[in-house]
Structure formats: structure tokens, C-alpha cells
Amino acid sequence: MNRTLKAGLVGLAVLTGTFTATTPALAASGPSAAALLAKVKTCNVVSKGKYATDDGESSTVNICKQGSAFFWKADMDIDCDGVSTANCNEDTDPWYQDETSFETSKGKPFQADSTHYFVIPLPSSRFSYSSNGIKPGSVAAIIYNNKVVYAVFADEGPSNIIGEASYATAKALGIDSNPETGGVDSGVTYIVFPGKVPSPVESNSAIDSKGISAANAFVNG
């Protein structure tokens, strides 16, 4: 396996002698990347051992905790697993699998080039996501190059490797989403909000809504 909360409508009517114009609806936004990163400056290590970012590399990444959120700073490899599409299939991705660890609200695998999702390593003596309240579908804020994308936990990775997200997540962050040659070697922060699961879990708009709410609570807490 390789590695926007809809706001209330705001209408601004501008009356002239002949017509009335109304501005488009404005969408609520979550905290800035800087605000989120300011909350995770200090790593309170909770993992019992470090993770590698790729197979064969040194283990250098801790899973940390701040408040109720868990976070790590790593790379991003591209996960193209799940529903086969023109972007994600056995021809485009040498490590392709037609399933994800968890399913959508429709009982199907996730679609990597559609849904913003991320990966957590399989439970091990280092760290068990389930023992720490992280459920399938838990939402996270993923930050890269001053940009924030919200994603859900939809797939598991090797127990000793960390730093992976879906094709769609990478693309939304401006990262090369090619499953074989894309990704980025460092500079990605993953902040997971345990138990905050959107519905439907595969909907990016629902993911954004739940993510913005959780991120605002985290920053203002």
C-alpha cells in the first residue's frame, strides 16, 4: 500500500435607482494553518517508540498529544486504495488495493481520488489508535505549506510507517498526487480529533463541517 461547515447565507443587498444586487453566500472557515500549528508546537509524546516515514528509513516520528487531539509531523505518501478509477487503479499504482480498511456510509470502499482521507498505522506496541479514542472516520486537520485540508481516517498503514493520505487530500493541498511518484518528503502536520466523525463519512462537505467545528474548538480551547 503506497503511500469546505456550511455558513448561514449572508445576503448584502445594494439598492440603486434601478436594481438590487446581492453578494454570494459566504462559507464559514476554520482556523488558519498558523493558528493550528501554534497549538502543536510542543510534542507531548504518547507513542512508545518512533515511526519511519518510508520503508527502510530511520524511525524519527513521534505521535504526540495536545489537549484531546493527537498529532504528528511527517511526510505524505499517496494512498490510491479503494474504488478503482482512472486515477487510482492497478496500472497507475503498483501498490494498489481495491479495498480500504474502513467503508463509506454505503458499505463500500472509499474512493481515494474523491474523498479526503488519511492513514494511521496499524495498532502496535508503539501506539493503538483505538485505545486512544480514534475511531474509523475520525476527522483530522492536515496542514502543508500554509494550507489546511480536513480529512477522515479511512485506511490503515504498516505498523511501523507513518505519513500517508489519499490522492484527493494531496491534490487539495497542492501536493503531487501521482500514487507512484508523487507525495512530499516532509513538512506535513496531521492533527486528529478523536471521535469527531462526519456523516456521511465520505462527503467532503460533511468532513469540512465537522473538521472546522473540531478545529475551532481545539484552537479556542
Beta strands, then each sheet from edge to edge (+ up, - down):
strand 1: 13-15
strand 2: 20-22
strand 3: 44-45
strand 4: 51-52
strand 5: 59-61
strand 6: 64-66
strand 7: 69-79
strand 8: 117-121
strand 9: 139-144
strand 10: 147-157
strand 11: 164-166
strand 12: 184-193
sheet 1: 1+ 2-
sheet 2: 3+ 6- 7+ 11+
sheet 3: 3+ 6- 7+ 12- 9+ 10- 8-
sheet 4: 4+ 5-
end
